[in-house]
């Protein structure tokens, strides 16, 4: 019979990933100790390493990384207007490439 899916708390995941980073025990030993699959430990460890820099970012760094939404909305509006104009101009062409 299959074991039901388990949801682990973020604190537990961090604890397991930090234990894996220490490197004093093998993945098999950690898997047995924490009762999780070794692949899961490897995945949590890689997530911790990939997102560790986010811990030390300031609010200014996070805001600088985000795109300016108002500029993007303005660009979308401009492109939509150009598409509408060009679609109308293409419909007036008499050759075969025009709309019918």
MIDOSE-1310 file (N, C-alpha, C; in nm, 2 decimals, decimal comma, always signed):
residues 100
xxxx	+0,08/-0,12/+0,00/+0,00/+0,00/+0,00/+0,09/+0,12/+0,00; +0,05/+0,22/-0,08/+0,13/+0,35/-0,09/+0,11/+0,44/+0,03; +0,22/+0,50/+0,07/+0,21/+0,60/+0,17/+0,15/+0,73/+0,12; +0,06/+0,79/+0,20/+0,00/+0,92/+0,15/+0,10/+1,03/+0,13
xxxx	+0,07/+1,12/+0,05/+0,16/+1,24/+0,02/+0,18/+1,31/+0,15; +0,31/+1,36/+0,17/+0,34/+1,44/+0,29/+0,38/+1,58/+0,25; +0,33/+1,67/+0,32/+0,37/+1,81/+0,30/+0,47/+1,85/+0,42; +0,59/+1,89/+0,38/+0,69/+1,93/+0,48/+0,69/+2,08/+0,50
xxxx	+0,71/+2,12/+0,62/+0,71/+2,26/+0,66/+0,84/+2,32/+0,61; +0,84/+2,45/+0,57/+0,96/+2,51/+0,53/+1,08/+2,50/+0,63; +1,05/+2,51/+0,76/+1,15/+2,50/+0,86/+1,22/+2,36/+0,85; +1,14/+2,25/+0,83/+1,20/+2,12/+0,81/+1,28/+2,11/+0,69
xxxx	+1,24/+2,17/+0,58/+1,31/+2,16/+0,45/+1,45/+2,23/+0,47; +1,45/+2,35/+0,54/+1,57/+2,42/+0,56/+1,66/+2,34/+0,65; +1,61/+2,28/+0,75/+1,69/+2,20/+0,84/+1,76/+2,08/+0,77; +1,69/+2,01/+0,68/+1,74/+1,90/+0,60/+1,84/+1,95/+0,50
xxxx	+1,82/+2,07/+0,43/+1,91/+2,12/+0,34/+2,04/+2,17/+0,40; +2,03/+2,23/+0,52/+2,15/+2,27/+0,59/+2,23/+2,15/+0,63; +2,16/+2,05/+0,68/+2,24/+1,92/+0,72/+2,31/+1,87/+0,59; +2,25/+1,87/+0,48/+2,31/+1,82/+0,36/+2,43/+1,91/+0,32
xxxx	+2,42/+2,04/+0,34/+2,53/+2,13/+0,31/+2,65/+2,11/+0,39; +2,63/+2,07/+0,52/+2,74/+2,05/+0,61/+2,83/+1,94/+0,56; +2,77/+1,84/+0,50/+2,85/+1,73/+0,43/+2,92/+1,63/+0,53; +2,88/+1,63/+0,65/+2,94/+1,53/+0,74/+2,87/+1,40/+0,74
xxxx	+2,76/+1,39/+0,67/+2,69/+1,26/+0,66/+2,65/+1,24/+0,51; +2,63/+1,12/+0,47/+2,59/+1,09/+0,33/+2,45/+1,12/+0,31; +2,41/+1,12/+0,18/+2,26/+1,14/+0,15/+2,18/+1,03/+0,20; +2,23/+0,91/+0,19/+2,16/+0,79/+0,24/+2,13/+0,80/+0,39
xxxx	+2,24/+0,85/+0,46/+2,22/+0,86/+0,61/+2,12/+0,97/+0,64; +2,13/+1,08/+0,57/+2,03/+1,19/+0,59/+1,89/+1,15/+0,56; +1,88/+1,07/+0,45/+1,74/+1,02/+0,41/+1,68/+0,93/+0,51; +1,77/+0,85/+0,57/+1,72/+0,76/+0,68/+1,68/+0,84/+0,80
xxxx	+1,77/+0,93/+0,84/+1,74/+1,01/+0,96/+1,61/+1,09/+0,95; +1,60/+1,16/+0,84/+1,48/+1,25/+0,82/+1,36/+1,19/+0,76; +1,37/+1,06/+0,71/+1,27/+0,98/+0,65/+1,21/+1,05/+0,52; +1,31/+1,10/+0,44/+1,27/+1,15/+0,31/+1,36/+1,09/+0,20
xxxx	+1,33/+1,10/+0,08/+1,40/+1,04/-0,03/+1,53/+1,12/-0,06; +1,64/+1,05/-0,09/+1,76/+1,13/-0,12/+1,75/+1,23/-0,23; +1,67/+1,20/-0,33/+1,65/+1,30/-0,44/+1,58/+1,42/-0,39; +1,49/+1,41/-0,29/+1,43/+1,52/-0,23/+1,53/+1,61/-0,16
xxxx	+1,62/+1,55/-0,09/+1,72/+1,62/-0,02/+1,81/+1,70/-0,11; +1,84/+1,64/-0,22/+1,93/+1,70/-0,32/+1,85/+1,82/-0,38; +1,72/+1,81/-0,41/+1,64/+1,92/-0,46/+1,63/+2,03/-0,36; +1,61/+2,00/-0,24/+1,60/+2,11/-0,14/+1,74/+2,18/-0,12
xxxx	+1,84/+2,11/-0,13/+1,98/+2,16/-0,12/+2,00/+2,26/-0,23; +1,97/+2,22/-0,35/+1,99/+2,30/-0,47/+1,90/+2,43/-0,46; +1,78/+2,42/-0,41/+1,70/+2,53/-0,40/+1,75/+2,63/-0,30; +1,81/+2,58/-0,19/+1,87/+2,66/-0,09/+1,99/+2,74/-0,14
xxxx	+2,07/+2,67/-0,22/+2,19/+2,73/-0,28/+2,15/+2,84/-0,38; +2,05/+2,81/-0,46/+2,00/+2,90/-0,56/+1,94/+3,03/-0,51; +1,87/+3,02/-0,40/+1,80/+3,13/-0,34/+1,86/+3,19/-0,22; +1,98/+3,15/-0,18/+2,05/+3,20/-0,06/+2,08/+3,35/-0,08
xxxx	+2,11/+3,40/-0,20/+2,14/+3,54/-0,21/+2,02/+3,63/-0,18; +1,90/+3,58/-0,19/+1,78/+3,66/-0,16/+1,77/+3,70/-0,02; +1,84/+3,62/+0,07/+1,84/+3,65/+0,21/+1,90/+3,79/+0,24; +2,01/+3,82/+0,16/+2,09/+3,94/+0,19/+2,06/+4,06/+0,10
xxxx	+1,95/+4,05/+0,02/+1,91/+4,16/-0,07/+1,84/+4,26/+0,01; +1,86/+4,39/-0,02/+1,79/+4,49/+0,04/+1,66/+4,52/-0,03; +1,57/+4,60/+0,02/+1,45/+4,63/-0,05/+1,47/+4,71/-0,18; +1,58/+4,79/-0,18/+1,61/+4,86/-0,30/+1,66/+4,77/-0,41
xxxx	+1,73/+4,66/-0,37/+1,78/+4,56/-0,47/+1,66/+4,49/-0,53; +1,56/+4,45/-0,45/+1,44/+4,38/-0,50/+1,36/+4,47/-0,59; +1,35/+4,60/-0,55/+1,27/+4,69/-0,64/+1,34/+4,72/-0,77; +1,47/+4,72/-0,77/+1,54/+4,74/-0,89/+1,53/+4,63/-0,99
xxxx	+1,51/+4,51/-0,94/+1,50/+4,39/-1,02/+1,37/+4,38/-1,09; +1,26/+4,44/-1,03/+1,13/+4,43/-1,09/+1,12/+4,53/-1,21; +1,04/+4,49/-1,31/+1,02/+4,58/-1,42/+0,92/+4,69/-1,38; +0,92/+4,80/-1,45/+0,83/+4,91/-1,42/+0,70/+4,88/-1,50
xxxx	+0,59/+4,85/-1,42/+0,47/+4,81/-1,48/+0,40/+4,91/-1,57; +0,41/+5,04/-1,53/+0,34/+5,14/-1,61/+0,41/+5,16/-1,74; +0,54/+5,15/-1,75/+0,61/+5,15/-1,88/+0,57/+5,04/-1,97; +0,56/+4,92/-1,91/+0,52/+4,80/-1,98/+0,38/+4,81/-2,04
xxxx	+0,29/+4,87/-1,95/+0,15/+4,89/-2,00/+0,14/+4,99/-2,11; +0,22/+5,09/-2,11/+0,23/+5,19/-2,21/+0,28/+5,13/-2,34; +0,38/+5,04/-2,33/+0,43/+4,98/-2,45/+0,33/+4,88/-2,51; +0,26/+4,81/-2,43/+0,16/+4,72/-2,48/+0,05/+4,80/-2,55
xxxx	+0,01/+4,91/-2,50/-0,09/+5,00/-2,56/-0,04/+5,05/-2,70; +0,08/+5,09/-2,70/+0,14/+5,14/-2,83/+0,14/+5,03/-2,93; +0,19/+4,91/-2,90/+0,19/+4,80/-2,99/+0,05/+4,76/-3,04; -0,04/+4,76/-2,95/-0,18/+4,72/-2,99/-0,23/+4,83/-3,09
xxxx	-0,20/+4,95/-3,07/-0,25/+5,06/-3,16/-0,18/+5,04/-3,30; -0,05/+5,01/-3,30/+0,02/+4,99/-3,42/-0,04/+4,87/-3,50; -0,07/+4,76/-3,43/-0,12/+4,64/-3,49/-0,26/+4,67/-3,55; -0,34/+4,74/-3,48/-0,47/+4,78/-3,54/-0,46/+4,86/-3,66
xxxx	-0,37/+4,96/-3,66/-0,35/+5,05/-3,77/-0,30/+4,97/-3,89; -0,20/+4,88/-3,87/-0,14/+4,80/-3,98/-0,24/+4,70/-4,03; -0,33/+4,64/-3,95/-0,43/+4,55/-4,00/-0,53/+4,62/-4,08; -0,56/+4,75/-4,05/-0,65/+4,82/-4,13/-0,59/+4,86/-4,26
xxxx	-0,46/+4,90/-4,26/-0,39/+4,94/-4,39/-0,38/+4,82/-4,48; -0,35/+4,70/-4,42/-0,33/+4,58/-4,50/-0,47/+4,55/-4,57; -0,58/+4,57/-4,51/-0,71/+4,54/-4,57/-0,74/+4,63/-4,69; -0,68/+4,74/-4,70/-0,70/+4,83/-4,82/-0,61/+4,80/-4,94
xxxx	-0,52/+4,71/-4,93/-0,43/+4,68/-5,04/-0,50/+4,60/-5,14; -0,49/+4,63/-5,27/-0,56/+4,56/-5,37/-0,50/+4,43/-5,41; -0,37/+4,40/-5,38/-0,31/+4,28/-5,43/-0,35/+4,16/-5,35; -0,29/+4,04/-5,38/-0,34/+3,91/-5,32/-0,30/+3,90/-5,17
xxxx	-0,21/+3,98/-5,12/-0,17/+3,96/-4,98/-0,26/+4,03/-4,89; -0,35/+4,12/-4,94/-0,44/+4,19/-4,86/-0,56/+4,10/-4,80; -0,63/+4,15/-4,70/-0,74/+4,07/-4,65/-0,86/+4,08/-4,75; -0,94/+3,98/-4,74/-1,06/+3,98/-4,83/-1,18/+3,98/-4,75
